[in-house]
Amino acid sequence: MKLFKILLSLGAMASVMMSCKKDAELKIMFPERFEGKTVELIDYKDSTLIATSLIKNGEAEFTVAQSDSLKLPMFMQLCVDGRICAYYIAESGKAMVSDSTNVATGTKLNDKFASLIATLDSIEDTDDMYKYIEYTEQQYNANIGNPIGDYFGIEWMKYAEPEKVDSMLATVSPSFRNSRRVKHYEKTARLRLNTSPGHKYVDFEGETSTGSSRKLSDLIPSGKYTIIDFWASWCPYCIKELPDLKKLRAEFGNMVEIVGVAVRDLPEDTKAMIKKQQIDWPVLYNTQKIPYDIYGFSGIPHHILVSPDGTILSRGENIDQLRKRLEQIVAQAEINK
C-alpha cells in the first residue's frame, strides 16, 4: 500500500527582541501519480487557503507563518485537483496518509484522531443519529482546546439540539465561534429548531418527472402518516435502505405513505434510479438544495415523519426507530378506542 509521507517540523525563527511566532516547515511526500500537481493547504474551520505548493520530485514544501490566528497544532486539509486527499492535524513529527484512507497517522494527535474517527465511521454505518450525536459530543468534551475537539465539536453541531448548540457556543473561544464552518452550522441549527417535532412541515416546490412544477404538499396524502424521505441517486446509504423502507411501508398498510424528495440530483438520474429500484411511491424531483435551506439537515438519507394533520412527529430517525414510533402510534390508537 502506497503511503504519503508527511514530515512536519517547527523552525526556530523567534527573535530575542521580538515576540515572533515560529514558522512551521512542512514537507509532504506524494506518490508518483501526483507529480507536477499543485497541493493546497486548507484551514478546516474556515475553508480558507493557507498556502499552495507544486509537487516536484515527489515532494511539496510549505513554510507556514504562525500568528495569533494561525497556531499549530491545527486541523487542516490537503487538496489536490480540488479534492480533499487528506485530513490531518499539523503538528511536529512524521505523519502518513495511505491511498485507502483520508486520515493521517504517525503523530500523537493524528493517531488519536484516526482511532476516534474509525469508531465514528462504525457508528455512522448503523444509521443511528442519536448514537452519532452522543459520541461526537463525548469526544468534543474530551478534547476541548485541541484540534480533535474542533473537529468533533463541528460534527456534533450538525445534528445536535439547537438549544444545546447555543449553550456550547456561549463557552467557546471567539476564533472557533466566528469561524466559517461554525457559523454555518449555527445557522442550520436555527433551521432545525423551526422545523422540529411539534411544528407543521414547511412546504416547498420541486418538479414532476416531466419537469412540471409540483409542491411537496401535492404529494402528501390526507389521512395518513407520511415519511418524507430526502435522498439522491448518488447516495449509497439512501439506496441501501430502500428495501427496508418498502418493508416498513408494507407493514403498516394504508396507515403510512412514503414521499421521496430528490435533493442535489439531476432529474434524469433520479428517474433512472426510481426505475432501477422500482420505487412506487411519489417522488418530488429537482429540489436541489432547497430542503437543506429549509430543514437544516446535513446529510442524507434524512427522514421526517408527519402526522395526518401535517405536524412533524420526528426527524432524523432510522428505519428501526421509525418502526418503533409507528408501533407506539398504533398501540395508542388501540387504547383510545
TORTORTOR-552894 format. One line per field, with one value per atom (N, C-alpha, C): residue in three letters; x, y, z. Coordinates in pm, whole numbers, plus 50000, padded with zeros to 5 digits. Layout:
BEGIN
res <- ALA/...
east <- X/...
north <- Y/...
up <- Z/...
This chain:
BEGIN
res <- MET/MET/MET/LYS/LYS/LYS/LEU/LEU/LEU/PHE/PHE/PHE/LYS/LYS/LYS/ILE/ILE/ILE/LEU/LEU/LEU/LEU/LEU/LEU/SER/SER/SER/LEU/LEU/LEU/GLY/GLY/GLY/ALA/ALA/ALA/MET/MET/MET/ALA/ALA/ALA/SER/SER/SER/VAL/VAL/VAL/MET/MET/MET/MET/MET/MET/SER/SER/SER/CYS/CYS/CYS/LYS/LYS/LYS/LYS/LYS/LYS/ASP/ASP/ASP/ALA/ALA/ALA/GLU/GLU/GLU/LEU/LEU/LEU/LYS/LYS/LYS/ILE/ILE/ILE/MET/MET/MET/PHE/PHE/PHE/PRO/PRO/PRO/GLU/GLU/GLU/ARG/ARG/ARG/PHE/PHE/PHE/GLU/GLU/GLU/GLY/GLY/GLY/LYS/LYS/LYS/THR/THR/THR/VAL/VAL/VAL/GLU/GLU/GLU/LEU/LEU/LEU/ILE/ILE/ILE/ASP/ASP/ASP/TYR/TYR/TYR/LYS/LYS/LYS/ASP/ASP/ASP/SER/SER/SER/THR/THR/THR/LEU/LEU/LEU/ILE/ILE/ILE/ALA/ALA/ALA/THR/THR/THR/SER/SER/SER/LEU/LEU/LEU/ILE/ILE/ILE/LYS/LYS/LYS/ASN/ASN/ASN/GLY/GLY/GLY/GLU/GLU/GLU/ALA/ALA/ALA/GLU/GLU/GLU/PHE/PHE/PHE/THR/THR/THR/VAL/VAL/VAL/ALA/ALA/ALA/GLN/GLN/GLN/SER/SER/SER/ASP/ASP/ASP/SER/SER/SER/LEU/LEU/LEU/LYS/LYS/LYS/LEU/LEU/LEU/PRO/PRO/PRO/MET/MET/MET/PHE/PHE/PHE/MET/MET/MET/GLN/GLN/GLN/LEU/LEU/LEU/CYS/CYS/CYS/VAL/VAL/VAL/ASP/ASP/ASP/GLY/GLY/GLY/ARG/ARG/ARG/ILE/ILE/ILE/CYS/CYS/CYS/ALA/ALA/ALA/TYR/TYR/TYR/TYR/TYR/TYR/ILE/ILE/ILE/ALA/ALA/ALA/GLU/GLU/GLU/SER/SER/SER/GLY/GLY/GLY/LYS/LYS/LYS/ALA/ALA/ALA/MET/MET/MET/VAL/VAL/VAL/SER/SER/SER/ASP/ASP/ASP/SER/SER/SER/THR/THR/THR/ASN/ASN/ASN/VAL/VAL/VAL/ALA/ALA/ALA/THR/THR/THR/GLY/GLY/GLY/THR/THR/THR/LYS/LYS/LYS/LEU/LEU/LEU/ASN/ASN/ASN/ASP/ASP/ASP/LYS/LYS/LYS/PHE/PHE/PHE/ALA/ALA/ALA/SER/SER/SER/LEU/LEU/LEU/ILE/ILE/ILE/ALA/ALA/ALA/THR/THR/THR/LEU/LEU/LEU/ASP/ASP/ASP/SER/SER/SER/ILE/ILE/ILE/GLU/GLU/GLU/ASP/ASP/ASP/THR/THR/THR/ASP/ASP/ASP/ASP/ASP/ASP/MET/MET/MET/TYR/TYR/TYR/LYS/LYS/LYS/TYR/TYR/TYR/ILE/ILE/ILE/GLU/GLU/GLU/TYR/TYR/TYR/THR/THR/THR/GLU/GLU/GLU/GLN/GLN/GLN/GLN/GLN/GLN/TYR/TYR/TYR/ASN/ASN/ASN/ALA/ALA/ALA/ASN/ASN/ASN/ILE/ILE/ILE/GLY/GLY/GLY/ASN/ASN/ASN/PRO/PRO/PRO/ILE/ILE/ILE/GLY/GLY/GLY/ASP/ASP/ASP/TYR/TYR/TYR/PHE/PHE/PHE/GLY/GLY/GLY/ILE/ILE/ILE/GLU/GLU/GLU/TRP/TRP/TRP/MET/MET/MET/LYS/LYS/LYS/TYR/TYR/TYR/ALA/ALA/ALA/GLU/GLU/GLU/PRO/PRO/PRO/GLU/GLU/GLU/LYS/LYS/LYS/VAL/VAL/VAL/ASP/ASP/ASP/SER/SER/SER/MET/MET/MET/LEU/LEU/LEU/ALA/ALA/ALA/THR/THR/THR/VAL/VAL/VAL/SER/SER/SER/PRO/PRO/PRO/SER/SER/SER/PHE/PHE/PHE/ARG/ARG/ARG/ASN/ASN/ASN/SER/SER/SER/ARG/ARG/ARG/ARG/ARG/ARG/VAL/VAL/VAL/LYS/LYS/LYS/HIS/HIS/HIS/TYR/TYR/TYR/GLU/GLU/GLU/LYS/LYS/LYS/THR/THR/THR/ALA/ALA/ALA/ARG/ARG/ARG/LEU/LEU/LEU/ARG/ARG/ARG/LEU/LEU/LEU/ASN/ASN/ASN/THR/THR/THR/SER/SER/SER/PRO/PRO/PRO/GLY/GLY/GLY/HIS/HIS/HIS/LYS/LYS/LYS/TYR/TYR/TYR/VAL/VAL/VAL/ASP/ASP/ASP/PHE/PHE/PHE/GLU/GLU/GLU/GLY/GLY/GLY/GLU/GLU/GLU/THR/THR/THR/SER/SER/SER/THR/THR/THR/GLY/GLY/GLY/SER/SER/SER/SER/SER/SER/ARG/ARG/ARG/LYS/LYS/LYS/LEU/LEU/LEU/SER/SER/SER/ASP/ASP/ASP/LEU/LEU/LEU/ILE/ILE/ILE/PRO/PRO/PRO/SER/SER/SER/GLY/GLY/GLY/LYS/LYS/LYS/TYR/TYR/TYR/THR/THR/THR/ILE/ILE/ILE/ILE/ILE/ILE/ASP/ASP/ASP/PHE/PHE/PHE/TRP/TRP/TRP/ALA/ALA/ALA/SER/SER/SER/TRP/TRP/TRP/CYS/CYS/CYS/PRO/PRO/PRO/TYR/TYR/TYR/CYS/CYS/CYS/ILE/ILE/ILE/LYS/LYS/LYS/GLU/GLU/GLU/LEU/LEU/LEU/PRO/PRO/PRO/ASP/ASP/ASP/LEU/LEU/LEU/LYS/LYS/LYS/LYS/LYS/LYS/LEU/LEU/LEU/ARG/ARG/ARG/ALA/ALA/ALA/GLU/GLU/GLU/PHE/PHE/PHE/GLY/GLY/GLY/ASN/ASN/ASN/MET/MET/MET/VAL/VAL/VAL/GLU/GLU/GLU/ILE/ILE/ILE/VAL/VAL/VAL/GLY/GLY/GLY/VAL/VAL/VAL/ALA/ALA/ALA/VAL/VAL/VAL/ARG/ARG/ARG/ASP/ASP/ASP/LEU/LEU/LEU/PRO/PRO/PRO/GLU/GLU/GLU/ASP/ASP/ASP/THR/THR/THR/LYS/LYS/LYS/ALA/ALA/ALA/MET/MET/MET/ILE/ILE/ILE/LYS/LYS/LYS/LYS/LYS/LYS/GLN/GLN/GLN/GLN/GLN/GLN/ILE/ILE/ILE/ASP/ASP/ASP/TRP/TRP/TRP/PRO/PRO/PRO/VAL/VAL/VAL/LEU/LEU/LEU/TYR/TYR/TYR/ASN/ASN/ASN/THR/THR/THR/GLN/GLN/GLN/LYS/LYS/LYS/ILE/ILE/ILE/PRO/PRO/PRO/TYR/TYR/TYR/ASP/ASP/ASP/ILE/ILE/ILE/TYR/TYR/TYR/GLY/GLY/GLY/PHE/PHE/PHE/SER/SER/SER/GLY/GLY/GLY/ILE/ILE/ILE/PRO/PRO/PRO/HIS/HIS/HIS/HIS/HIS/HIS/ILE/ILE/ILE/LEU/LEU/LEU/VAL/VAL/VAL/SER/SER/SER/PRO/PRO/PRO/ASP/ASP/ASP/GLY/GLY/GLY/THR/THR/THR/ILE/ILE/ILE/LEU/LEU/LEU/SER/SER/SER/ARG/ARG/ARG/GLY/GLY/GLY/GLU/GLU/GLU/ASN/ASN/ASN/ILE/ILE/ILE/ASP/ASP/ASP/GLN/GLN/GLN/LEU/LEU/LEU/ARG/ARG/ARG/LYS/LYS/LYS/ARG/ARG/ARG/LEU/LEU/LEU/GLU/GLU/GLU/GLN/GLN/GLN/ILE/ILE/ILE/VAL/VAL/VAL/ALA/ALA/ALA/GLN/GLN/GLN/ALA/ALA/ALA/GLU/GLU/GLU/ILE/ILE/ILE/ASN/ASN/ASN/LYS/LYS/LYS
east <- 50084/50000/50089/50066/50145/50105/50202/50175/50228/50152/50208/50295/50407/50491/50490/50439/50427/50526/50620/50722/50697/50677/50644/50740/50804/50892/50877/50904/50896/51036/51057/51187/51194/51310/51328/51359/51255/51270/51245/51224/51191/51312/51286/51392/51389/51505/51512/51443/51451/51397/51249/51198/51059/50987/50861/50780/50716/50799/50750/50711/50614/50576/50674/50690/50777/50709/50787/50735/50727/50628/50614/50664/50765/50818/50751/50678/50600/50650/50692/50735/50648/50590/50498/50545/50561/50600/50475/50464/50348/50388/50296/50321/50342/50397/50434/50316/50197/50081/50043/50095/50068/50175/50276/50388/50339/50390/50357/50227/50153/50026/50047/49951/49955/49873/49933/49862/49829/49707/49661/49651/49694/49684/49566/49464/49337/49310/49272/49227/49087/49070/48943/48828/48847/48737/48683/48772/48731/48729/48778/48788/48869/48967/49050/49183/49234/49361/49476/49559/49675/49796/49818/49934/49916/49993/49997/50142/50160/50295/50287/50384/50393/50463/50405/50467/50577/50699/50816/50907/50947/51029/50964/50833/50760/50739/50773/50762/50688/50621/50565/50612/50658/50711/50635/50604/50537/50614/50615/50656/50537/50480/50359/50396/50371/50399/50288/50322/50222/50193/50072/50028/49925/49868/49765/49644/49618/49502/49538/49666/49709/49819/49779/49873/49865/49981/49985/49992/49937/49874/49739/49702/49582/49523/49390/49323/49317/49371/49380/49337/49336/49308/49415/49448/49532/49444/49446/49361/49446/49416/49479/49368/49377/49275/49137/49133/49006/48943/49012/48959/49042/48975/49045/49113/49244/49315/49360/49353/49390/49338/49278/49254/49368/49428/49534/49554/49618/49649/49795/49818/49954/50020/50119/50196/50334/50425/50561/50563/50653/50664/50628/50642/50616/50477/50396/50261/50252/50161/50147/50000/49969/49833/49837/49757/49757/49658/49672/49579/49439/49426/49297/49220/49278/49208/49244/49162/49190/49221/49266/49301/49448/49521/49664/49691/49807/49857/50005/50063/50207/50253/50165/50198/50093/50121/50036/49889/49865/49727/49663/49741/49685/49648/49732/49699/49572/49561/49442/49317/49329/49215/49175/49273/49242/49163/49201/49130/48987/48970/48837/48748/48805/48724/48683/48765/48727/48603/48599/48481/48360/48381/48270/48215/48303/48259/48173/48211/48133/47995/47987/47858/47773/47838/47766/47704/47773/47722/47592/47568/47445/47326/47353/47248/47168/47236/47171/47217/47133/47169/47194/47119/47133/47269/47315/47448/47556/47535/47631/47644/47532/47533/47602/47570/47628/47780/47828/47972/48047/47996/48065/48067/47961/47959/48062/48072/48170/48312/48343/48478/48509/48408/48429/48467/48389/48415/48548/48590/48716/48837/48815/48927/48915/48846/48835/48975/49003/49132/49235/49201/49293/49219/49290/49224/49121/49140/49042/48908/48914/48792/48722/48800/48741/48660/48720/48653/48524/48532/48414/48308/48350/48252/48169/48234/48163/48073/48123/48039/47915/47933/47820/47717/47763/47673/47580/47623/47542/47408/47403/47285/47227/47298/47257/47132/47069/46954/46997/46921/46959/46989/46911/46934/47071/47113/47244/47356/47330/47428/47451/47343/47354/47437/47412/47486/47634/47664/47804/47875/47810/47874/47899/47827/47847/47976/48037/48156/48284/48275/48392/48472/48591/48677/48619/48649/48600/48645/48766/48815/48735/48695/48610/48468/48417/48279/48255/48354/48337/48389/48432/48483/48370/48407/48308/48220/48281/48202/48109/48158/48076/47957/47980/47870/47765/47813/47720/47632/47694/47615/47534/47571/47484/47355/47369/47252/47162/47222/47140/47070/47132/47066/46938/46942/46822/46713/46753/46656/46594/46674/46621/46522/46552/46462/46326/46325/46200/46120/46186/46118/46132/46136/46149/46012/46009/45882/45788/45662/45563/45526/45617/45589/45523/45451/45398/45513/45502/45606/45599/45713/45722/45717/45626/45606/45712/45742/45834/45804/45866/45836/45949/45911/46006/45944/45970/45917/45864/45782/45741/45849/45829/45925/45932/45831/45829/45872/45907/45956/45852/45729/45625/45643/45601/45612/45518/45567/45488/45534/45440/45474/45478/45553/45557/45417/45340/45205/45114/45145/45066/45082/45193/45223/45185/45169/45138/44989/44955/44813/44743/44614/44535/44500/44494/44451/44555/44680/44785/44905/44983/45115/45210/45293/45381/45526/45606/45751/45809/45862/45930/46074/46114/46248/46332/46425/46517/46632/46655/46750/46808/46900/46957/47005/47010/47052/47198/47279/47423/47457/47358/47380/47369/47480/47474/47390/47395/47314/47165/47128/46988/46938/47020/46982/46979/47075/47085/46961/46899/46786/46652/46649/46521/46441/46505/46427/46361/46431/46374/46260/46273/46164/46039/46060/45947/45880/45961/45908/45829/45883/45815/45680/45676/45551/45448/45494/45403/45348/45430/45389/45270/45265/45161/45049/45051/44941/44900/44770/44716/44739/44797/44820/44936/45034/45159/45187/45231/45281/45422/45498/45632/45631/45692/45710/45859/45915/46056/46080/46190/46232/46377/46398/46533/46607/46721/46798/46932/46978/47110/47131/47032/47034/46981/47036/46984/46854/46752/46624/46636/46722/46737/46799/46889/46950/46847/46766/46660/46564/46524/46428/46484/46612/46675/46682/46713/46724/46586/46485/46349/46309/46342/46311/46392/46520/46608/46566/46531/46495/46346/46270/46125/46056/46088/46024/45884/45783/45646/45572/45643/45578/45609/45532/45554/45689/45751/45882/45878/45930/45945/46086/46095/46222/46284/46415/46488/46469/46474/46465/46601/46707/46845/46870/46908/46943/46829/46715/46604/46568/46552/46518/46624/46753/46859/46840/46804/46792/46665/46574/46451/46460/46508/46505/46638/46746/46873/46941/46909/46980/47113/47206/47342/47377/47298/47329/47204/47217/47106/47149/47052/46908/46867/46762/46705/46554/46497/46354/46281/46167/46078/45941/45892/45761/45658/45554/45450/45316/45241/45109/45006/44887/44783/44746/44767/44735/44854/44965/45080/45181/45166/45260/45380/45498/45620/45625/45636/45642/45785/45868/46009/46089/46219/46307/46444/46509/46643/46646/46531/46529/46555/46619/46642/46517/46523/46405/46354/46443/46401/46336/46390/46333/46196/46182/46052/45949/45993/45902/45851/45941/45901/45804/45831/45744/45603/45598/45469/45394/45468/45405/45344/45412/45359/45232/45231/45111/44993/45020/44915/44864/44957/44919/44835/44874/44799/44660/44651/44521/44427/44484/44403/44352/44438/44399/44286/44293/44196/44061/44053/43927/43817
north <- 49881/50000/50125/50211/50333/50427/50499/50592/50730/50833/50969/50979/51041/51065/51215/51249/51390/51421/51506/51542/51684/51702/51833/51870/51985/52030/52180/52227/52369/52428/52534/52601/52709/52729/52830/52964/53049/53176/53294/53266/53374/53463/53587/53682/53712/53738/53771/53904/53994/54127/54135/54036/54044/53914/53927/53811/53751/53696/53641/53495/53450/53310/53232/53105/53018/52981/52977/52929/52777/52722/52577/52535/52448/52395/52261/52256/52136/52076/51951/51879/51755/51739/51629/51549/51419/51329/51266/51272/51219/51105/51013/50909/50970/50893/50942/50999/50944/50988/51134/51191/51331/51426/51373/51454/51567/51687/51803/51872/51819/51879/51980/52068/52167/52116/52122/52081/52205/52208/52321/52282/52371/52353/52438/52373/52439/52436/52551/52559/52498/52394/52321/52407/52481/52556/52665/52728/52840/52810/52692/52654/52756/52817/52918/52857/52907/52860/52919/52831/52876/52893/52796/52802/52699/52715/52616/52580/52462/52418/52322/52329/52237/52109/51997/51868/51840/51842/51826/51720/51625/51513/51443/51434/51362/51439/51567/51645/51776/51819/51953/52014/52137/52202/52331/52352/52473/52534/52665/52736/52818/52781/52846/52941/53069/53169/53167/53130/53127/53268/53284/53412/53384/53491/53471/53397/53410/53344/53213/53181/53057/52995/52904/52840/52689/52625/52479/52427/52306/52215/52268/52228/52281/52178/52171/52075/52134/52060/52109/52003/52043/51953/51973/51866/51873/51846/51935/51920/51920/51828/51820/51812/51894/51898/51928/52011/52050/51946/51833/51726/51710/51678/51652/51517/51515/51387/51347/51439/51402/51505/51456/51535/51504/51605/51576/51693/51663/51765/51803/51927/51976/51991/51907/51911/51853/51871/51822/51670/51617/51473/51429/51301/51244/51182/51229/51174/51103/51008/50930/50912/50922/50902/50802/50697/50595/50631/50564/50585/50537/50451/50390/50462/50568/50644/50790/50876/51019/51074/50986/51027/50997/51097/51081/51002/50938/50871/50901/50859/50870/50970/51059/51151/51135/51191/51167/51203/51326/51369/51300/51280/51214/51069/50999/50860/50855/50947/50952/50982/51079/51115/50999/50930/50817/50709/50683/50583/50628/50754/50806/50810/50846/50857/50720/50617/50480/50437/50473/50443/50520/50647/50728/50670/50622/50561/50438/50359/50239/50276/50386/50434/50486/50556/50609/50496/50383/50269/50213/50238/50189/50280/50398/50495/50534/50543/50582/50723/50820/50959/50989/50924/50952/50906/50790/50743/50833/50880/50970/51099/51155/51279/51257/51147/51116/51103/51031/51007/51136/51213/51337/51436/51439/51528/51483/51352/51299/51337/51319/51346/51495/51575/51720/51759/51714/51750/51696/51580/51519/51585/51667/51724/51874/51940/52085/52147/52237/52304/52245/52135/52083/52061/52038/52028/51916/51808/51700/51750/51830/51889/51979/52055/52141/52059/51949/51865/51806/51745/51678/51778/51897/52000/52039/52053/52088/51974/51850/51734/51726/51751/51746/51853/51972/52083/52051/51964/51932/51870/51800/51720/51748/51823/51842/51929/51920/52004/52151/52236/52377/52447/52415/52479/52442/52318/52275/52341/52363/52434/52574/52643/52777/52776/52677/52668/52643/52558/52528/52651/52724/52840/52952/52953/53056/53034/52916/52883/52873/52880/52855/52983/52966/53080/53160/53290/53371/53319/53266/53217/53097/53011/52897/52944/53028/53077/53149/53224/53307/53243/53117/53051/53020/53002/52986/52863/52748/52626/52637/52691/52703/52796/52907/52999/52931/52849/52778/52682/52602/52503/52565/52683/52758/52795/52835/52871/52750/52633/52515/52468/52493/52460/52541/52667/52752/52696/52649/52591/52465/52383/52262/52296/52404/52446/52483/52553/52598/52484/52370/52255/52131/52153/52043/51981/51863/51800/51894/51893/51983/52095/52126/52227/52163/52242/52196/52185/52089/52078/52199/52238/52355/52310/52366/52328/52394/52333/52391/52328/52382/52341/52263/52164/52089/52065/51947/51915/51772/51748/51612/51549/51423/51354/51416/51494/51558/51704/51753/51890/51992/51950/52044/52078/52198/52240/52157/52124/52044/52077/52093/52120/51990/51993/51878/51844/51946/51925/51855/51866/51797/51646/51600/51457/51392/51473/51417/51385/51259/51219/51264/51282/51318/51192/51207/51097/50990/51014/50914/50977/50891/50931/50922/51024/51030/51038/50950/50957/51031/51150/51224/51177/51120/51062/51150/51225/51307/51218/51208/51111/51163/51085/51116/50986/50985/50864/50830/50931/50910/50870/50863/50836/50686/50618/50473/50433/50514/50483/50493/50589/50604/50481/50432/50317/50191/50179/50060/50039/50148/50135/50118/50128/50122/49994/49875/49754/49761/49820/49833/49935/50041/50138/50073/49994/49924/49829/49759/49666/49740/49852/49932/49979/50027/50075/49962/49844/49730/49686/49696/49652/49731/49859/49946/49976/49911/49919/50060/50085/50215/50326/50291/50391/50484/50433/50506/50518/50636/50656/50714/50691/50748/50845/50960/51057/51085/51055/51081/51223/51281/51414/51403/51417/51406/51538/51535/51656/51648/51763/51775/51663/51641/51531/51578/51524/51553/51476/51539/51470/51338/51336/51212/51100/51138/51037/50987/51079/51040/50942/50978/50895/50756/50749/50620/50533/50594/50517/50470/50552/50511/50387/50387/50271/50149/50169/50057/49994/50077/50028/50001/50026/50000/50072/50199/50282/50318/50284/50308/50413/50483/50593/50725/50829/50956/51018/51083/51145/51287/51380/51519/51535/51577/51587/51727/51731/51855/51964/51926/52028/52087/52021/52065/52093/52216/52243/52309/52326/52394/52328/52195/52133/52154/52154/52180/52318/52416/52554/52578/52483/52494/52413/52289/52195/52183/52233/52239/52106/52002/51875/51880/51794/51799/51680/51575/51456/51380/51293/51208/51062/50969/50993/51064/51141/51209/51189/51142/51112/51208/51254/51333/51265/51232/51169/51277/51281/51383/51316/51375/51321/51358/51299/51332/51480/51553/51696/51784/51721/51797/51834/51781/51809/51716/51771/51690/51613/51480/51395/51356/51339/51306/51341/51352/51373/51314/51262/51206/51064/50999/50862/50761/50649/50543/50456/50352/50270/50202/50142/50073/50169/50289/50388/50436/50450/50487/50376/50252/50139/50141/50160/50164/50279/50393/50508/50482/50423/50392/50285/50189/50087/50151/50250/50321/50397/50454/50526/50431/50314/50212/50167/50142/50096/50200/50326/50434/50448/50428/50435/50326/50208/50098/50129/50192/50229/50332/50423/50532/50491/50369/50324/50312
up <- 50000/50000/50000/49901/49893/50005/50052/50162/50129/50168/50169/50293/50282/50399/50428/50542/50578/50688/50658/50755/50801/50929/50983/51093/51084/51191/51208/51328/51357/51358/51280/51278/51383/51439/51544/51479/51463/51395/51489/51617/51710/51737/51758/51791/51941/51998/52140/52166/52068/52087/52053/51978/51932/51967/51996/52032/51907/51816/51691/51708/51632/51631/51545/51577/51498/51367/51258/51132/51135/51066/51055/50918/50917/50792/50764/50657/50624/50493/50498/50378/50363/50244/50220/50099/50119/50012/49950/49817/49746/49653/49624/49525/49386/49297/49164/49087/49109/49032/49059/49168/49199/49145/49081/49034/48943/48970/48888/48923/49019/49058/49172/49185/49293/49411/49529/49650/49731/49784/49864/50011/50097/50241/50289/50344/50376/50526/50580/50719/50726/50806/50811/50861/50969/51029/50938/50861/50778/50629/50591/50449/50371/50437/50372/50329/50221/50167/50248/50302/50379/50289/50201/50111/50000/49893/49785/49757/49699/49663/49546/49458/49345/49390/49356/49390/49288/49336/49249/49309/49226/49272/49392/49385/49489/49617/49619/49742/49721/49825/49832/49963/49958/50078/50107/50234/50279/50395/50401/50521/50566/50679/50728/50841/50821/50924/51028/51150/51256/51308/51358/51413/51521/51576/51679/51624/51494/51434/51364/51357/51292/51376/51464/51555/51539/51537/51535/51679/51705/51610/51562/51440/51377/51283/51280/51192/51051/50955/50818/50718/50592/50480/50374/50305/50186/50065/49968/49850/49723/49634/49502/49398/49294/49190/49248/49352/49412/49500/49522/49605/49731/49841/49966/49957/49972/49971/50110/50206/50344/50443/50551/50671/50767/50822/50917/51012/51121/51221/51205/51172/51154/51290/51315/51439/51410/51503/51481/51474/51393/51377/51237/51212/51081/51078/50983/50967/50832/50822/50699/50665/50536/50487/50373/50380/50275/50165/50051/49941/49975/50072/50103/50213/50268/50372/50359/50416/50412/50551/50640/50776/50802/50846/50870/50998/51002/51122/51137/51249/51265/51368/51412/51521/51631/51746/51862/51837/51794/51774/51654/51547/51429/51458/51535/51571/51656/51748/51833/51750/51660/51575/51485/51426/51337/51410/51534/51613/51643/51678/51710/51587/51473/51351/51301/51328/51291/51369/51497/51578/51528/51493/51442/51313/51226/51100/51125/51226/51257/51311/51385/51435/51319/51227/51110/51028/51021/50945/51003/51132/51195/51165/51109/51076/51200/51314/51440/51476/51446/51469/51616/51704/51847/51899/51854/51894/51836/51713/51648/51728/51767/51845/51979/52045/52176/52168/52066/52054/52019/51925/51887/52003/52082/52199/52302/52325/52419/52377/52249/52202/52197/52172/52180/52322/52419/52559/52609/52556/52599/52534/52432/52357/52337/52428/52419/52427/52336/52337/52244/52174/52073/51942/51832/51701/51692/51767/51767/51819/51924/51978/51879/51801/51699/51599/51553/51453/51509/51626/51682/51727/51768/51801/51681/51566/51443/51399/51408/51372/51460/51589/51682/51649/51613/51581/51465/51375/51257/51293/51407/51440/51578/51659/51799/51811/51929/51957/51954/51888/51873/52006/52110/52240/52296/52275/52322/52241/52113/52030/52084/52120/52176/52304/52390/52516/52491/52397/52364/52310/52219/52157/52257/52366/52468/52546/52531/52611/52529/52395/52312/52288/52232/52202/52086/52078/51967/51831/51821/51692/51643/51736/51699/51670/51757/51745/51614/51566/51447/51319/51327/51206/51109/50986/50879/50899/50930/50948/51068/51175/51296/51271/51203/51172/51084/50989/50901/50979/51067/51141/51254/51296/51387/51313/51188/51107/51084/51052/51027/51155/51271/51397/51414/51373/51379/51287/51170/51077/51135/51202/51265/51377/51448/51556/51500/51386/51326/51262/51242/51180/51269/51398/51494/51522/51585/51618/51693/51652/51708/51613/51517/51416/51294/51217/51090/50989/50900/50797/50706/50650/50563/50418/50344/50204/50115/50005/49906/49771/49668/49531/49468/49387/49305/49170/49115/48982/48977/48876/48844/48756/48719/48632/48494/48456/48324/48329/48449/48461/48500/48521/48564/48713/48751/48890/48978/49097/49189/49331/49423/49563/49643/49752/49842/49891/49924/49976/49876/49747/49645/49653/49712/49716/49849/49952/50084/50092/50114/50115/50242/50233/50351/50429/50560/50644/50671/50634/50656/50727/50790/50838/50719/50703/50587/50629/50572/50590/50470/50494/50387/50385/50273/50259/50167/50225/50145/50101/49971/49918/49786/49727/49595/49531/49400/49328/49353/49390/49409/49553/49640/49783/49811/49840/49862/49983/50089/50208/50176/50091/50052/49976/49885/49804/49889/49979/50063/50149/50195/50286/50215/50083/50011/50039/50041/50073/50211/50307/50442/50445/50365/50355/50295/50191/50128/50226/50304/50403/50510/50556/50659/50608/50488/50429/50420/50380/50367/50503/50606/50740/50793/50758/50814/50716/50600/50505/50469/50474/50432/50534/50647/50751/50715/50641/50616/50467/50426/50291/50298/50194/50182/50065/50085/49977/49965/49850/49827/49780/49825/49778/49732/49603/49547/49564/49634/49660/49588/49541/49476/49374/49292/49197/49062/48954/48821/48800/48745/48726/48649/48547/48471/48554/48647/48735/48837/48888/48981/48913/48793/48719/48692/48653/48624/48750/48864/48988/49036/49017/49053/48974/48846/48761/48803/48829/48865/48997/49095/49228/49244/49137/49139/49255/49268/49370/49323/49402/49357/49439/49527/49597/49525/49551/49481/49516/49418/49436/49379/49457/49412/49356/49231/49160/49173/49150/49121/49227/49353/49459/49494/49450/49473/49622/49659/49800/49878/49814/49881/50015/50021/50150/50258/50219/50316/50379/50296/50342/50423/50421/50500/50628/50615/50728/50802/50744/50816/50840/50762/50780/50704/50745/50690/50604/50610/50531/50496/50398/50357/50362/50378/50385/50514/50503/50620/50614/50725/50729/50822/50777/50861/50862/50981/50996/51026/50942/50953/50984/51075/51112/51005/51013/50915/50911/51021/51021/50983/50942/50895/51001/51121/51230/51221/51237/51239/51371/51360/51479/51514/51414/51438/51314/51331/51217/51248/51144/51159/51210/51223/51275/51163/51200/51101/51090/51007/50980/51106/51184/51307/51405/51416/51507/51459/51327/51271/51296/51281/51305/51450/51544/51685/51712/51650/51671/51614/51496/51436/51515/51569/51655/51779/51834/51951/51915/51794/51749/51735/51678/51662/51798/51891/52025/52097/52084/52150/52090/51958/51892/51942/51969/52021/52162/52241/52378/52376/52279/52273/52215/52163/52105/52212
